[in-house]
């Protein structure tokens, strides 16, 4: 499965089979975690065979079932941490999809279990991501039109439209999709695109923007443009 195919196939999954990650899948996932931690300056950790984080009242409210493996999304406090967590965390989500795993970004519906992760000085936890073999493959949700989140038109490049379409398939908090993409033309021979977050009382818009930008890059092709 390619990353573009993973974007199409991925849906948030909250119910999982009672089957722990295989050693092969866990190793492949850990190698990818090590890569994004190094590049993204993060401290994301894979927790295996630990069911308590998704057994509390918040998890029941979120309708989670059968979660025993998950990612703890950790990084040093910084102004851009939320966006980096979203951008690099979605790399793990789509990678997991390509190897047959299902996932769900979790902002509140979890319990922090002591002694299951390492939190260094100055680090914070921003989210969890449940991961495993889904009881189902999830379902699609209503999304906005591309003209509601971009300035796409007959004069914008085809790759820009493809990028926006992929961004609209990105997971966001309560499916709020509070982001926008603007094609800004060419400067010194390079196409420029500006990505912006919108306002939301729910929050998580910086993280959502990072997730959406990664989807955009996959479909648009990073070689075609630069972020303004």
N, CA, C and O of each residue as an XYZ file, in Angstrom:
912
protein
N       0.842     -1.191      0.000
C       0.000      0.000      0.000
C       0.880      1.246      0.000
O       1.782      1.368      0.829
N       0.626      2.167     -0.920
C       1.364      3.424     -0.944
C       0.769      4.382      0.081
O      -0.299      4.126      0.636
N       1.472      5.492      0.328
C       0.948      6.485      1.274
C      -0.337      7.117      0.751
O      -1.242      7.415      1.531
N      -0.427      7.326     -0.571
C      -1.675      7.853     -1.134
C      -2.821      6.876     -0.921
O      -3.938      7.284     -0.601
N      -2.549      5.595     -1.098
C      -3.581      4.582     -0.848
C      -3.938      4.533      0.632
O      -5.095      4.311      0.991
N      -2.941      4.740      1.490
C      -3.196      4.743      2.925
C      -4.093      5.910      3.322
O      -4.953      5.765      4.190
N      -3.894      7.071      2.687
C      -4.762      8.229      2.952
C      -6.209      7.892      2.636
O      -7.112      8.244      3.395
N      -6.431      7.212      1.522
C      -7.784      6.839      1.118
C      -8.374      5.781      2.041
O      -9.566      5.817      2.347
N      -7.544      4.838      2.488
C      -8.041      3.694      3.261
C      -8.196      3.998      4.748
O      -9.000      3.363      5.430
N      -7.430      4.966      5.255
C      -7.400      5.205      6.700
C      -8.686      5.839      7.212
O      -9.165      6.832      6.665
N      -9.231      5.260      8.258
C     -10.324      5.856      9.027
C     -10.017      5.638     10.500
O      -9.327      4.685     10.862
N     -10.521      6.506     11.335
C     -10.298      6.356     12.772
C     -11.001      5.090     13.267
O     -12.182      4.878     12.996
N     -10.259      4.257     13.992
C     -10.790      2.998     14.514
C     -10.681      3.020     16.035
O      -9.603      3.260     16.580
N     -11.789      2.771     16.715
C     -11.835      2.824     18.175
C     -12.006      1.455     18.824
O     -11.807      1.316     20.030
N     -12.370      0.445     18.043
C     -12.557     -0.908     18.565
C     -11.558     -1.845     17.897
O     -11.414     -1.848     16.675
N     -10.862     -2.650     18.727
C      -9.777     -3.478     18.223
C      -9.971     -4.945     18.608
O     -10.601     -5.267     19.616
N      -9.414     -5.814     17.782
C      -9.397     -7.228     18.087
C      -8.506     -7.485     19.300
O      -7.570     -6.731     19.563
N      -8.804     -8.553     20.031
C      -7.974     -8.921     21.183
C      -6.747     -9.666     20.682
O      -6.597    -10.872     20.875
N      -5.882     -8.911     20.038
C      -4.683     -9.470     19.428
C      -3.547     -8.461     19.567
O      -3.605     -7.392     18.961
N      -2.523     -8.774     20.346
C      -1.401     -7.833     20.493
C      -0.645     -7.687     19.181
O      -0.759     -8.526     18.288
N       0.119     -6.623     19.078
C       0.948     -6.423     17.893
C       1.923     -7.586     17.746
O       2.505     -8.042     18.730
N       2.096     -8.059     16.528
C       3.120     -9.067     16.295
C       4.491     -8.428     16.485
O       4.634     -7.211     16.367
N       5.483     -9.236     16.777
C       6.833     -8.701     16.961
C       7.326     -8.014     15.694
O       8.012     -6.994     15.760
N       6.969     -8.582     14.531
C       7.414     -7.990     13.269
C       6.800     -6.616     13.066
O       7.498     -5.678     12.683
N       5.488     -6.482     13.320
C       4.833     -5.184     13.157
C       5.349     -4.185     14.183
O       5.555     -3.014     13.865
N       5.556     -4.643     15.407
C       6.063     -3.749     16.452
C       7.464     -3.260     16.117
O       7.784     -2.092     16.340
N       8.294     -4.136     15.586
C       9.659     -3.735     15.226
C       9.650     -2.723     14.092
O      10.373     -1.727     14.135
N       8.820     -2.982     13.060
C       8.731     -2.043     11.940
C       8.234     -0.688     12.428
O       8.734      0.355     12.006
N       7.256     -0.711     13.310
C       6.710      0.529     13.845
C       7.748      1.263     14.686
O       7.875      2.484     14.596
N       8.495      0.513     15.508
C       9.506      1.147     16.353
C      10.597      1.796     15.511
O      11.082      2.875     15.852
N      10.982      1.160     14.431
C      11.990      1.749     13.543
C      11.492      3.066     12.959
O      12.255      4.024     12.835
N      10.210      3.112     12.600
C       9.639      4.360     12.079
C       9.550      5.416     13.183
O       9.788      6.597     12.929
N       9.212      5.004     14.393
C       9.170      5.936     15.526
C      10.549      6.539     15.765
O      10.678      7.746     15.967
N      11.568      5.704     15.742
C      12.934      6.203     15.944
C      13.290      7.239     14.880
O      13.946      8.238     15.172
N      12.855      6.993     13.650
C      13.142      7.924     12.555
C      12.469      9.269     12.770
O      13.121     10.308     12.671
N      11.166      9.265     13.066
C      10.460     10.542     13.213
C      10.891     11.258     14.488
O      10.911     12.488     14.525
N      11.235     10.512     15.529
C      11.751     11.168     16.742
C      13.040     11.918     16.444
O      13.248     13.032     16.925
N      13.901     11.301     15.647
C      15.184     11.926     15.312
C      14.973     13.164     14.438
O      15.535     14.225     14.710
N      14.169     13.023     13.401
C      13.961     14.127     12.466
C      13.101     15.223     13.080
O      13.368     16.410     12.896
N      12.064     14.817     13.812
C      11.108     15.784     14.351
C      11.446     16.306     15.731
O      10.706     17.125     16.277
N      12.569     15.843     16.320
C      12.984     16.274     17.664
C      11.868     15.998     18.679
O      11.443     16.881     19.423
N      11.413     14.741     18.679
C      10.307     14.332     19.540
C      10.721     13.144     20.397
O      11.830     12.628     20.258
N       9.829     12.711     21.284
C      10.085     11.577     22.171
C       8.857     10.662     22.204
O       8.417     10.243     23.274
N       8.311     10.358     21.026
C       7.140      9.488     20.894
C       7.517      8.085     21.351
O       8.599      7.591     21.034
N       6.616      7.442     22.100
C       6.910      6.116     22.645
C       5.775      5.142     22.355
O       4.598      5.485     22.463
N       6.153      3.915     21.983
C       5.201      2.838     21.747
C       5.010      2.051     23.041
O       5.974      1.539     23.610
N       3.772      1.959     23.497
C       3.428      1.196     24.693
C       2.686     -0.065     24.242
O       1.700      0.018     23.511
N       3.165     -1.230     24.680
C       2.594     -2.508     24.245
C       1.953     -3.252     25.418
O       2.412     -3.175     26.558
N       0.878     -3.973     25.097
C       0.219     -4.864     26.057
C      -0.131     -4.151     27.361
O       0.152     -4.656     28.447
N      -0.743     -2.985     27.246
C      -1.116     -2.190     28.421
C      -2.560     -1.709     28.218
O      -2.770     -0.732     27.499
N      -3.548     -2.353     28.818
C      -4.949     -2.015     28.549
C      -5.541     -0.911     29.420
O      -6.617     -0.405     29.102
N      -4.876     -0.521     30.508
C      -5.512      0.359     31.484
C      -5.773      1.765     30.959
O      -6.733      2.411     31.378
N      -4.931      2.247     30.046
C      -5.084      3.625     29.566
C      -6.411      3.849     28.863
O      -6.893      4.978     28.777
N      -7.004      2.765     28.358
C      -8.260      2.905     27.623
C      -9.390      2.111     28.280
O     -10.263      1.576     27.597
N      -9.360      2.039     29.625
C     -10.424      1.370     30.372
C     -11.201      2.320     31.273
O     -12.202      1.926     31.871
N     -10.749      3.562     31.376
C     -11.387      4.524     32.266
C     -12.660      5.113     31.682
O     -13.049      4.785     30.561
N     -13.313      5.990     32.454
C     -14.574      6.589     32.007
C     -14.430      7.426     30.742
O     -15.339      7.450     29.912
N     -13.302      8.112     30.585
C     -13.115      8.913     29.383
C     -13.046      8.028     28.149
O     -13.604      8.362     27.104
N     -12.350      6.883     28.276
C     -12.242      5.959     27.150
C     -13.591      5.360     26.801
O     -13.914      5.179     25.627
N     -14.387      5.050     27.836
C     -15.725      4.512     27.567
C     -16.586      5.556     26.869
O     -17.365      5.234     25.972
N     -16.437      6.815     27.289
C     -17.161      7.892     26.609
C     -16.736      7.989     25.150
O     -17.560      8.254     24.275
N     -15.443      7.775     24.888
C     -14.933      7.815     23.523
C     -15.193      6.546     22.734
O     -14.815      6.443     21.567
N     -15.852      5.563     23.384
C     -16.241      4.300     22.741
C     -15.034      3.480     22.295
O     -15.081      2.813     21.262
N     -13.960      3.529     23.071
C     -12.803      2.705     22.771
C     -12.992      1.317     23.371
O     -13.540      1.158     24.462
N     -12.526      0.323     22.631
C     -12.663     -1.056     23.075
C     -11.489     -1.882     22.564
O     -11.126     -1.803     21.391
N     -10.908     -2.665     23.443
C      -9.856     -3.593     23.043
C      -8.497     -2.966     22.800
O      -7.647     -3.589     22.163
N      -8.259     -1.746     23.289
C      -6.970     -1.085     23.056
C      -5.939     -1.581     24.069
O      -6.119     -1.402     25.273
N      -4.884     -2.188     23.600
C      -3.792     -2.620     24.473
C      -2.443     -2.044     24.037
O      -1.460     -2.129     24.773
N      -2.404     -1.459     22.839
C      -1.174     -0.880     22.310
C      -1.464      0.546     21.851
O      -2.506      0.818     21.255
N      -0.534      1.446     22.134
C      -0.780      2.840     21.763
C       0.532      3.615     21.745
O       1.547      3.176     22.285
N       0.478      4.778     21.108
C       1.606      5.692     21.061
C       1.347      6.849     22.014
O       0.241      7.389     22.056
N       2.363      7.226     22.776
C       2.293      8.419     23.621
C       3.076      9.510     22.914
O       4.269      9.363     22.652
N       2.392     10.607     22.608
C       2.965     11.663     21.777
C       3.606     12.726     22.665
O       2.922     13.577     23.232
N       4.926     12.660     22.772
C       5.689     13.455     23.732
C       6.731     14.311     23.014
O       7.319     13.901     22.014
N       6.937     15.498     23.549
C       7.999     16.351     23.036
C       8.341     17.445     24.019
O       7.587     17.705     24.957
N       9.483     18.090     23.807
C       9.870     19.229     24.633
C       8.940     20.411     24.344
O       8.575     20.649     23.192
N       8.563     21.138     25.373
C       7.718     22.310     25.204
C       8.351     23.270     24.204
O       9.531     23.601     24.313
N       7.563     23.712     23.232
C       8.038     24.658     22.218
C       6.818     25.225     21.506
O       5.748     24.618     21.500
N       6.995     26.393     20.909
C       5.875     27.038     20.234
C       5.330     26.198     19.086
O       4.137     26.253     18.788
N       6.199     25.417     18.439
C       5.760     24.644     17.282
C       5.545     23.165     17.604
O       5.394     22.350     16.694
N       5.530     22.812     18.890
C       5.439     21.392     19.249
C       4.142     20.757     18.766
O       4.162     19.648     18.232
N       3.018     21.438     18.945
C       1.737     20.858     18.540
C       1.724     20.514     17.049
O       1.263     19.441     16.659
N       2.230     21.428     16.219
C       2.232     21.166     14.785
C       3.186     20.029     14.433
O       2.877     19.208     13.569
N       4.337     19.973     15.089
C       5.282     18.882     14.822
C       4.711     17.540     15.259
O       4.891     16.534     14.571
N       4.025     17.518     16.397
C       3.383     16.271     16.842
C       2.379     15.803     15.801
O       2.317     14.613     15.492
N       1.589     16.728     15.254
C       0.624     16.356     14.226
C       1.294     15.871     12.955
O       0.912     14.841     12.400
N       2.292     16.612     12.491
C       2.960     16.296     11.225
C       3.672     14.950     11.288
O       3.516     14.119     10.393
N       4.449     14.734     12.341
C       5.214     13.492     12.429
C       4.368     12.337     12.972
O       4.599     11.178     12.627
N       3.399     12.655     13.813
C       2.500     11.605     14.280
C       1.688     11.010     13.143
O       1.431      9.806     13.122
N       1.283     11.853     12.193
C       0.524     11.332     11.048
C       1.404     10.481     10.152
O       0.903      9.595      9.458
N       2.695     10.732     10.153
C       3.593      9.839      9.420
C       3.517      8.432     10.002
O       3.548      7.451      9.259
N       3.417      8.329     11.322
C       3.288      7.025     11.967
C       1.922      6.404     11.683
O       1.821      5.198     11.460
N       0.882      7.220     11.690
C      -0.469      6.725     11.410
C      -0.545      6.121     10.009
O      -1.060      5.016      9.836
N      -0.038      6.833      9.018
C      -0.117      6.329      7.641
C       0.833      5.157      7.432
O       0.511      4.228      6.692
N       1.997      5.187      8.072
C       2.890      4.032      7.986
C       2.197      2.800      8.566
O       2.243      1.719      7.978
N       1.555      2.970      9.723
C       0.835      1.852     10.332
C      -0.227      1.297      9.383
O      -0.411      0.083      9.290
N      -0.917      2.184      8.686
C      -1.940      1.741      7.732
C      -1.323      0.896      6.619
O      -1.926     -0.081      6.173
N      -0.134      1.266      6.174
C       0.497      0.527      5.070
C       0.908     -0.879      5.476
O       1.074     -1.737      4.609
N       1.078     -1.143      6.776
C       1.472     -2.489      7.198
C       0.307     -3.252      7.836
O       0.507     -4.287      8.471
N      -0.911     -2.730      7.659
C      -2.098     -3.465      8.083
C      -2.605     -3.159      9.470
O      -3.405     -3.918     10.016
N      -2.155     -2.056     10.057
C      -2.615     -1.665     11.381
C      -3.646     -0.542     11.271
O      -3.699      0.175     10.272
N      -4.457     -0.406     12.307
C      -5.442      0.668     12.384
C      -5.109      1.578     13.558
O      -4.429      1.167     14.499
N      -5.587      2.802     13.499
C      -5.205      3.801     14.495
C      -6.346      4.765     14.772
O      -7.349      4.799     14.059
N      -6.162      5.548     15.830
C      -7.058      6.675     16.097
C      -6.321      7.696     16.954
O      -5.792      7.361     18.014
N      -6.288      8.947     16.489
C      -5.759     10.036     17.306
C      -6.683     10.239     18.502
O      -7.905     10.231     18.354
N      -6.100     10.422     19.691
C      -6.897     10.559     20.907
C      -6.408     11.775     21.682
O      -5.266     11.818     22.140
N      -7.290     12.766     21.823
C      -6.909     13.992     22.508
C      -7.198     13.982     23.996
O      -6.432     14.543     24.779
N      -8.307     13.345     24.401
C      -8.717     13.390     25.812
C      -9.127     12.039     26.385
O      -9.024     11.828     27.594
N      -9.583     11.129     25.549
C     -10.218      9.887     26.029
C      -9.196      8.823     26.408
O      -9.233      7.707     25.890
N      -8.288      9.167     27.308
C      -7.297      8.204     27.768
C      -6.887      8.554     29.197
O      -7.156      9.650     29.688
N      -6.239      7.609     29.840
C      -5.696      7.815     31.179
C      -4.190      7.604     31.127
O      -3.720      6.613     30.567
N      -3.442      8.514     31.698
C      -1.983      8.375     31.755
C      -1.632      7.364     32.845
O      -1.942      7.575     34.017
N      -0.990      6.273     32.458
C      -0.627      5.218     33.392
C       0.830      5.399     33.809
O       1.717      5.314     32.960
N       1.100      5.643     35.084
C       2.484      5.864     35.536
C       3.381      4.666     35.225
O       2.944      3.516     35.212
N       4.641      4.980     34.977
C       5.690      3.976     34.756
C       5.539      3.204     33.449
O       6.164      2.159     33.266
N       4.720      3.712     32.551
C       4.616      3.061     31.235
C       5.378      3.837     30.172
O       5.641      3.297     29.097
N       5.735      5.072     30.436
C       6.459      5.912     29.500
C       7.481      6.737     30.257
O       7.425      6.837     31.482
N       8.412      7.326     29.527
C       9.455      8.166     30.122
C       9.177      9.615     29.730
O       9.061      9.936     28.548
N       9.074     10.478     30.728
C       8.821     11.891     30.500
C       9.996     12.667     31.079
O      10.122     12.799     32.297
N      10.854     13.180     30.204
C      12.030     13.909     30.654
C      11.671     15.342     31.045
O      10.569     15.819     30.773
N      12.612     16.004     31.679
C      12.379     17.380     32.129
C      12.048     18.277     30.943
O      12.748     18.263     29.930
N      10.983     19.053     31.074
C      10.563     19.963     30.021
C       9.682     19.330     28.962
O       9.240     20.016     28.040
N       9.417     18.032     29.074
C       8.590     17.358     28.075
C       7.127     17.313     28.512
O       6.819     17.323     29.703
N       6.240     17.264     27.530
C       4.802     17.192     27.792
C       4.178     16.151     26.876
O       4.702     15.837     25.808
N       3.043     15.624     27.324
C       2.241     14.704     26.513
C       1.110     15.505     25.888
O       0.364     16.185     26.592
N       0.979     15.426     24.565
C      -0.067     16.180     23.873
C      -1.210     15.301     23.390
O      -2.317     15.800     23.184
N      -0.975     14.008     23.203
C      -2.031     13.126     22.691
C      -1.566     11.686     22.825
O      -0.392     11.419     23.085
N      -2.496     10.766     22.645
C      -2.200      9.352     22.458
C      -2.679      8.976     21.060
O      -3.503      9.681     20.477
N      -2.173      7.882     20.524
C      -2.710      7.299     19.299
C      -2.914      5.812     19.564
O      -1.947      5.077     19.764
N      -4.166      5.368     19.566
C      -4.421      3.929     19.711
C      -3.968      3.230     18.435
O      -4.056      3.788     17.341
N      -3.482      1.996     18.594
C      -2.955      1.289     17.429
C      -3.149     -0.211     17.611
O      -2.977     -0.743     18.708
N      -3.507     -0.886     16.522
C      -3.711     -2.328     16.598
C      -4.444     -2.835     15.381
O      -4.466     -2.194     14.330
N      -5.048     -4.005     15.544
C      -5.789     -4.635     14.452
C      -7.269     -4.367     14.684
O      -7.870     -4.916     15.607
N      -7.843     -3.532     13.854
C      -9.197     -3.060     14.069
C     -10.249     -4.151     13.980
O     -10.140     -5.079     13.178
N     -11.278     -4.023     14.823
C     -12.437     -4.893     14.695
C     -13.165     -4.602     13.387
O     -13.809     -5.477     12.810
N     -13.049     -3.347     12.928
C     -13.519     -2.937     11.609
C     -12.442     -2.035     11.024
O     -11.433     -1.758     11.673
N     -12.660     -1.577      9.790
C     -11.730     -0.639      9.162
C     -12.178      0.810      9.334
O     -11.602      1.717      8.734
N     -13.206      1.025     10.155
C     -13.706      2.374     10.372
C     -14.598      2.826      9.236
O     -14.787      2.109      8.254
N     -15.144      4.022      9.378
C     -16.048      4.566      8.367
C     -15.628      5.983      8.013
O     -14.991      6.670      8.812
N     -15.987      6.415      6.818
C     -15.684      7.779      6.389
C     -16.682      8.756      6.994
O     -17.783      8.370      7.389
N     -16.294     10.007      7.062
C     -17.144     11.057      7.612
C     -17.307     12.178      6.585
O     -16.520     12.306      5.647
N     -18.328     12.970      6.786
C     -18.568     14.103      5.903
C     -17.387     15.063      5.980
O     -16.870     15.346      7.061
N     -16.968     15.560      4.821
C     -15.852     16.512      4.785
C     -16.294     17.786      4.069
O     -17.309     17.805      3.373
N     -15.518     18.839      4.252
C     -15.817     20.106      3.599
C     -15.499     20.041      2.105
O     -14.809     19.130      1.648
N     -16.004     21.011      1.358
C     -15.650     21.142     -0.055
C     -14.277     21.805     -0.156
O     -13.864     22.543      0.738
N     -13.580     21.530     -1.257
C     -12.236     22.094     -1.399
C     -12.267     23.623     -1.467
O     -11.313     24.273     -1.040
N     -13.349     24.207     -1.997
C     -13.412     25.665     -2.068
C     -13.653     26.300     -0.702
O     -13.485     27.509     -0.544
N     -14.048     25.487      0.296
C     -14.238     26.012      1.645
C     -12.928     26.113      2.414
O     -12.859     26.809      3.427
N     -11.889     25.429      1.948
C     -10.623     25.417      2.680
C      -9.445     25.837      1.806
O      -8.294     25.675      2.212
N      -9.710     26.372      0.617
C      -8.595     26.759     -0.257
C      -9.073     27.769     -1.289
O     -10.267     28.039     -1.415
N      -8.113     28.321     -2.025
C      -8.431     29.218     -3.143
C      -8.257     28.491     -4.476
O      -7.898     29.109     -5.478
N      -8.513     27.177     -4.491
C      -8.389     26.390     -5.709
C      -9.288     26.970     -6.800
O     -10.416     27.387     -6.538
N      -8.763     26.989     -8.036
C      -9.519     27.530     -9.167
C      -8.966     26.918    -10.446
O      -8.070     26.075    -10.405
N      -9.497     27.343    -11.563
C      -9.011     26.832    -12.852
C      -7.571     27.253    -13.127
O      -6.899     26.657    -13.968
N      -7.099     28.274    -12.422
C      -5.750     28.778    -12.668
C      -4.707     28.237    -11.684
O      -3.514     28.493    -11.845
N      -5.148     27.496    -10.676
C      -4.177     26.907     -9.746
C      -3.706     25.556    -10.293
O      -4.457     24.898    -11.012
N      -2.498     25.132     -9.973
C      -1.964     23.882    -10.521
C      -2.774     22.665    -10.086
O      -3.406     22.674     -9.030
N      -2.751     21.624    -10.905
C      -3.467     20.396    -10.574
C      -2.956     19.787     -9.276
O      -3.732     19.240     -8.493
N      -1.637     19.885     -9.048
C      -1.090     19.287     -7.821
C      -1.626     19.993     -6.574
O      -1.739     19.376     -5.515
N      -1.959     21.291     -6.692
C      -2.520     22.011     -5.553
C      -3.890     21.439     -5.191
O      -4.182     21.225     -4.015
N      -4.716     21.194     -6.181
C      -6.036     20.590     -5.941
C      -5.879     19.209     -5.302
O      -6.588     18.880     -4.351
N      -4.949     18.401     -5.824
C      -4.745     17.068     -5.260
C      -4.318     17.160     -3.798
O      -4.751     16.365     -2.964
N      -3.465     18.137     -3.498
C      -3.015     18.317     -2.119
C      -4.152     18.677     -1.181
O      -4.251     18.141     -0.077
N      -5.011     19.589     -1.625
C      -6.142     19.996     -0.787
C      -7.104     18.830     -0.589
O      -7.617     18.628      0.512
N      -7.348     18.073     -1.635
C      -8.243     16.911     -1.523
C      -7.705     15.909     -0.503
O      -8.472     15.344      0.276
N      -6.398     15.690     -0.506
C      -5.800     14.770      0.462
C      -5.854     15.346      1.879
O      -6.070     14.608      2.840
N      -5.659     16.654      2.012
C      -5.732     17.297      3.323
C      -7.120     17.133      3.932
O      -7.256     16.982      5.146
N      -8.143     17.162      3.094
C      -9.509     17.014      3.585
C      -9.794     15.606      4.097
O     -10.798     15.389      4.777
N      -8.935     14.656      3.782
C      -9.084     13.299      4.308
C      -8.279     13.090      5.591
O      -8.266     11.992      6.147
N      -7.615     14.136      6.057
C      -6.811     14.037      7.271
C      -7.709     14.036      8.508
O      -8.723     14.733      8.529
N      -7.354     13.269      9.532
C      -8.123     13.314     10.779
C      -7.913     14.645     11.498
O      -6.796     15.157     11.562
N      -8.994     15.193     12.035
C      -8.924     16.401     12.855
C      -9.831     16.224     14.063
O     -10.735     15.389     14.046
N      -9.596     16.999     15.103
C     -10.385     16.901     16.328
C     -11.864     17.130     16.019
O     -12.236     18.141     15.422
N     -12.694     16.184     16.429
C     -14.143     16.159     16.166
C     -14.471     16.538     14.719
O     -15.503     17.149     14.440
N     -13.578     16.163     13.816
C     -13.768     16.403     12.381
C     -13.989     17.883     12.071
O     -14.787     18.217     11.196
N     -13.285     18.774     12.783
C     -13.562     20.196     12.643
C     -12.954     20.821     11.383
O     -13.489     21.802     10.868
N     -11.846     20.267     10.882
C     -11.233     20.742      9.635
C     -11.043     22.260      9.618
O     -11.410     22.936      8.657
N     -10.469     22.776     10.692
C     -10.235     24.214     10.808
C      -8.853     24.582     10.252
O      -7.973     25.031     10.987
N      -8.685     24.383      8.947
C      -7.435     24.729      8.286
C      -7.759     25.249      6.891
O      -8.866     25.067      6.383
N      -6.763     25.903      6.281
C      -6.945     26.383      4.908
C      -5.602     26.394      4.195
O      -4.548     26.501      4.821
N      -5.664     26.280      2.860
C      -4.477     26.286      2.021
C      -4.647     27.341      0.932
O      -5.688     27.414      0.279
N      -3.618     28.152      0.749
C      -3.668     29.230     -0.233
C      -2.507     29.101     -1.217
O      -1.341     29.104     -0.823
N      -2.842     28.988     -2.493
C      -1.808     29.011     -3.523
C      -1.422     30.458     -3.751
O      -2.284     31.293     -4.028
N      -0.123     30.771     -3.639
C       0.332     32.155     -3.662
C       1.115     32.515     -4.915
O       1.696     33.599     -4.988
N       1.142     31.627     -5.904
C       1.866     31.926     -7.128
C       3.329     31.544     -7.023
O       3.718     30.751     -6.166
N       4.143     32.124     -7.915
C       5.561     31.763     -7.978
C       6.455     32.920     -7.534
O       6.187     34.085     -7.828
N       7.509     32.572     -6.826
C       8.538     33.517     -6.429
C       9.895     32.871     -6.666
O      10.180     31.798     -6.135
N      10.721     33.518     -7.455
C      12.053     32.995     -7.785
C      11.977     31.561     -8.293
O      12.785     30.707     -7.926
N      11.000     31.325     -9.135
C      10.875     30.033     -9.789
C      10.265     28.930     -8.954
O      10.239     27.779     -9.390
N       9.769     29.245     -7.758
C       9.160     28.240     -6.898
C       7.722     28.598     -6.601
O       7.407     29.749     -6.298
N       6.834     27.593     -6.690
C       5.447     27.773     -6.278
C       5.375     27.844     -4.752
O       6.015     27.057     -4.054
N       4.602     28.781     -4.252
C       4.450     28.957     -2.809
C       3.029     28.617     -2.382
O       2.062     28.967     -3.059
N       2.918     27.931     -1.249
C       1.620     27.593     -0.654
C       1.651     27.998      0.810
O       2.615     27.720      1.523
N       0.595     28.652      1.249
C       0.476     29.014      2.664
C      -0.603     28.145      3.306
O      -1.713     28.029      2.788
N      -0.261     27.540      4.439
C      -1.219     26.761      5.219
C      -1.508     27.507      6.515
O      -0.588     27.974      7.186
N      -2.775     27.617      6.864
C      -3.156     28.359      8.061
C      -4.164     27.559      8.875
O      -4.970     26.807      8.327
N      -4.104     27.730     10.176
C      -5.108     27.139     11.054
C      -6.232     28.144     11.278
O      -6.026     29.355     11.201
N      -7.407     27.627     11.551
C      -8.527     28.483     11.888
C      -8.757     28.514     13.387
O      -8.011     27.899     14.148
N      -9.787     29.229     13.812
C     -10.129     29.321     15.235
C     -11.089     28.207     15.618
O     -11.992     27.859     14.857
N     -10.885     27.656     16.798
C     -11.770     26.610     17.293
C     -11.799     26.636     18.809
O     -10.750     26.717     19.449
N     -12.989     26.569     19.392
C     -13.117     26.461     20.840
C     -12.646     25.104     21.337
O     -12.282     24.956     22.503
N     -12.653     24.118     20.456
C     -12.227     22.763     20.812
C     -10.717     22.710     21.018
O     -10.226     21.957     21.859
N      -9.981     23.513     20.248
C      -8.532     23.476     20.294
C      -7.964     22.467     19.304
O      -8.659     22.034     18.385
N      -6.711     22.096     19.493
C      -6.004     21.112     18.663
C      -5.785     21.587     17.226
O      -5.425     20.780     16.370
N      -5.991     22.869     16.942
C      -5.888     23.326     15.557
C      -4.454     23.319     15.047
O      -4.231     23.085     13.859
N      -3.470     23.570     15.921
C      -2.076     23.485     15.480
C      -1.717     22.043     15.114
O      -1.061     21.796     14.102
N      -2.151     21.099     15.943
C      -1.880     19.699     15.674
C      -2.592     19.252     14.400
O      -2.011     18.560     13.564
N      -3.847     19.653     14.262
C      -4.610     19.320     13.055
C      -3.930     19.866     11.806
O      -3.912     19.205     10.768
N      -3.370     21.072     11.902
C      -2.702     21.666     10.754
C      -1.481     20.845     10.355
O      -1.239     20.628      9.168
N      -0.716     20.393     11.334
C       0.436     19.551     11.026
C       0.030     18.274     10.311
O       0.697     17.849      9.367
N      -1.062     17.656     10.755
C      -1.566     16.440     10.115
C      -1.973     16.737      8.679
O      -1.606     16.005      7.760
N      -2.738     17.819      8.487
C      -3.232     18.171      7.151
C      -2.082     18.515      6.207
O      -2.125     18.162      5.028
N      -1.056     19.199      6.713
C       0.086     19.556      5.862
C       0.819     18.316      5.361
O       1.291     18.288      4.224
N       0.916     17.297      6.200
C       1.572     16.075      5.746
C       0.767     15.406      4.634
O       1.337     14.943      3.646
N      -0.547     15.355      4.791
C      -1.399     14.812      3.728
C      -1.229     15.614      2.441
O      -1.112     15.043      1.357
N      -1.216     16.939      2.567
C      -1.065     17.807      1.394
C       0.236     17.488      0.675
O       0.246     17.343     -0.548
N       1.332     17.377      1.417
C       2.635     17.129      0.799
C       2.658     15.812      0.027
O       3.230     15.737     -1.061
N       2.043     14.786      0.582
C       2.043     13.477     -0.075
C       1.373     13.557     -1.433
O       1.907     13.053     -2.421
N       0.205     14.189     -1.493
C      -0.562     14.224     -2.740
C      -0.057     15.280     -3.710
O      -0.093     15.075     -4.923
N       0.414     16.406     -3.188
C       0.863     17.490     -4.063
C       2.275     17.253     -4.586
O       2.622     17.700     -5.679
N       3.087     16.550     -3.801
C       4.487     16.350     -4.170
C       5.346     17.466     -3.598
O       5.241     18.611     -4.039
N       6.185     17.158     -2.633
C       7.004     18.191     -1.986
C       7.925     18.900     -2.967
O       8.346     20.033     -2.734
N       8.235     18.215     -4.079
C       9.129     18.820     -5.057
C       8.461     19.933     -5.858
O       9.137     20.687     -6.557
N       7.142     20.037     -5.759
C       6.400     21.004     -6.583
C       6.236     22.382     -5.954
O       5.861     23.331     -6.643
N       6.511     22.510     -4.652
C       6.200     23.773     -3.990
C       7.049     23.939     -2.739
O       7.751     23.021     -2.315
N       6.969     25.133     -2.159
C       7.545     25.408     -0.848
C       6.473     26.032      0.041
O       5.588     26.739     -0.442
N       6.559     25.767      1.327
C       5.635     26.418      2.265
C       6.037     27.876      2.456
O       7.207     28.184      2.686
N       5.079     28.747      2.360
C       5.327     30.175      2.562
C       5.423     30.460      4.058
O       5.629     31.606      4.457
